[in-house]
Amino acid sequence: MKDRIGPKAFRWMLNFWPCYRGTGGWVTFIADDWREMRVRLPLGWLTRNYVGTLFGGSLFAAVDPMYMIMLIHLLGPDYVVWDKAATIRFIKPGRGTVYATFQVEDAELADIHALLLSQSKIERSYTIPLADATGVICAEVVKTIQIRKKSNRPPS
């Protein structure tokens, strides 16, 4: 299905997919070439924690799948892409809407292709700042993604 749906339709599908919708996040943009995505996470009754600021689980979950999704589309069907690990660092309380931008540059894709010529699998880490409209960062998530080429041998 991922090969048959374009970025605009995928954005709407993701926004209403129950497990993502529950994060409170909203995907606001996916580039036609899948090299950039943007997410907004408003402070509201679904995302507010006990003390009235953005819930850490919402901060984390709103950005969780984006790099994996982007790399699946950018690398194509000859590659297996998985989330391997993640951490979150809380910097300041989120007292309003926060935003995150995800980008994959040509150099990153070239590095991935080059490394997989000599290694069976690799891990890449991406830091995602979640910042308010003035640029103040309230949290940073580091995602580690594992990538490998699919095997050409038939399953045993």
Phi and psi in degrees as a GROMACS rama.xvg file:
@    title "Ramachandran Plot"
@    xaxis  label "Phi"
@    yaxis  label "Psi"
@TYPE xy
-62.8992  -23.3865  LYS-2
-82.0316  -16.1244  ASP-3
-102.641  -3.72354  ARG-4
-115.396  133.794  ILE-5
-81.0603  169.753  GLY-6
-60.3313  -38.9632  PRO-7
-66.6588  -46.0985  LYS-8
-66.5718  -38.2885  ALA-9
-62.9976  -38.6997  PHE-10
-58.6002  -46.4261  ARG-11
-67.7133  -39.8537  TRP-12
-62.0078  -44.9759  MET-13
-63.8441  -42.2734  LEU-14
-62.7381  -27.3492  ASN-15
-107.361  2.93931  PHE-16
-69.0412  123.703  TRP-17
-51.4781  -42.452  PRO-18
-70.9218  -29.229  CYS-19
-82.2256  -40.4869  TYR-20
-55.8147  -36.3437  ARG-21
-65.8723  -14.8521  GLY-22
-73.4714  -23.5489  THR-23
88.4701  -8.81988  GLY-24
-76.6533  160.177  GLY-25
-139.307  119.883  TRP-26
-76.6402  118.05  VAL-27
-98.6141  -17.4742  THR-28
-159.254  136.758  PHE-29
-133.474  123.091  ILE-30
-64.4395  149.948  ALA-31
-57.314  -28.6105  ASP-32
-97.6978  9.15823  ASP-33
65.9689  14.0078  TRP-34
-89.9271  -5.87346  ARG-35
-147.028  139.742  GLU-36
-135.769  151.64  MET-37
-133.859  143.168  ARG-38
-131.118  144.749  VAL-39
-122.888  137.835  ARG-40
-128.952  103.191  LEU-41
-82.1216  153.21  PRO-42
-82.1838  121.313  LEU-43
-157.142  -174.256  GLY-44
-65.3831  -25.4853  TRP-45
-79.7891  -21.7017  LEU-46
-116.12  2.02018  THR-47
-86.0405  135.426  ARG-48
-91.53  -173.479  ASN-49
-59.305  -32.119  TYR-50
-99.583  9.48223  VAL-51
89.711  9.58001  GLY-52
-111.606  177.515  THR-53
-61.6573  130.735  LEU-54
-67.0733  131.205  PHE-55
-58.596  -36.3353  GLY-56
-64.694  -35.7439  GLY-57
-69.2649  -41.6197  SER-58
-56.956  -46.3153  LEU-59
-68.649  -51.192  PHE-60
-67.9999  -30.317  ALA-61
-65.225  -24.3733  ALA-62
-109.376  -3.88736  VAL-63
-53.9889  -54.4722  ASP-64
-88.9819  -2.27246  PRO-65
-65.0665  -49.1082  MET-66
-65.7215  -37.3556  TYR-67
-61.7757  -45.4152  MET-68
-61.0673  -46.5982  ILE-69
-60.4679  -46.9677  MET-70
-68.1335  -33.858  LEU-71
-58.9644  -45.6706  ILE-72
-72.5439  -37.9072  HIS-73
-73.4397  -36.4525  LEU-74
-86.044  -28.8822  LEU-75
89.4183  -174.847  GLY-76
-73.1523  -8.08039  PRO-77
-85.2957  2.74726  ASP-78
-126.752  149.24  TYR-79
-109.016  126.005  VAL-80
-124.027  126.534  VAL-81
-135.312  146.052  TRP-82
-70.4658  131.686  ASP-83
-108.988  -40.9575  LYS-84
-160.034  163.957  ALA-85
-158.464  149.915  ALA-86
-137.509  155.903  THR-87
-130.019  139.864  ILE-88
-122.321  119.832  ARG-89
-85.9872  128.228  PHE-90
-107.722  -50.2413  ILE-91
-141.343  153.784  LYS-92
-62.4938  136.732  PRO-93
-82.7698  109.408  GLY-94
-105.204  9.37992  ARG-95
-166.991  -163.993  GLY-96
-66.7745  137.202  THR-97
-119.739  159.699  VAL-98
-132.135  150.317  TYR-99
-138.925  142.214  ALA-100
-122.966  137.491  THR-101
-120.572  130.211  PHE-102
-137.953  141.698  GLN-103
-123.262  117.317  VAL-104
-89.3307  162.902  GLU-105
-56.7516  -41.4176  ASP-106
-61.1055  -37.6825  ALA-107
-64.0303  -44.7933  GLU-108
-64.4389  -40.0139  LEU-109
-63.029  -41.7349  ALA-110
-61.3442  -43.9967  ASP-111
-60.3168  -49.2746  ILE-112
-61.1928  -43.2651  HIS-113
-64.7743  -45.2104  ALA-114
-64.0513  -35.5794  LEU-115
-77.1679  -4.92487  LEU-116
-72.9163  -28.1381  LEU-117
-117.633  -4.32041  SER-118
-129.888  147.433  GLN-119
-75.6916  -30.2349  SER-120
-153.02  155.563  LYS-121
-136.427  162.891  ILE-122
-124.24  136.183  GLU-123
-124.012  138.758  ARG-124
-112.116  140.547  SER-125
-130.871  128.943  TYR-126
-97.165  129.226  THR-127
-119.621  106.658  ILE-128
-79.9617  139.501  PRO-129
-108.679  112.952  LEU-130
-125.639  153.407  ALA-131
-79.5624  -177.703  ASP-132
-63.9101  -22.0531  ALA-133
-91.4041  -1.37469  THR-134
94.1755  2.21151  GLY-135
-74.4543  122.918  VAL-136
-83.6799  126.963  ILE-137
-102.019  -22.9059  CYS-138
-157.523  156.609  ALA-139
-129.354  131.741  GLU-140
-110.898  133.687  VAL-141
-111.016  120.032  VAL-142
-105.847  133.707  LYS-143
-110.101  124  THR-144
-114.58  132.945  ILE-145
-99.2642  135.98  GLN-146
-132.604  136.615  ILE-147
-146.715  157.932  ARG-148
-79.5532  144.484  LYS-149
-69.0824  147.143  LYS-150
-76.4779  143.903  SER-151
-88.078  -6.49294  ASN-152
-80.5776  146.499  ARG-153
-68.516  151.535  PRO-154
-63.1902  144.768  PRO-155
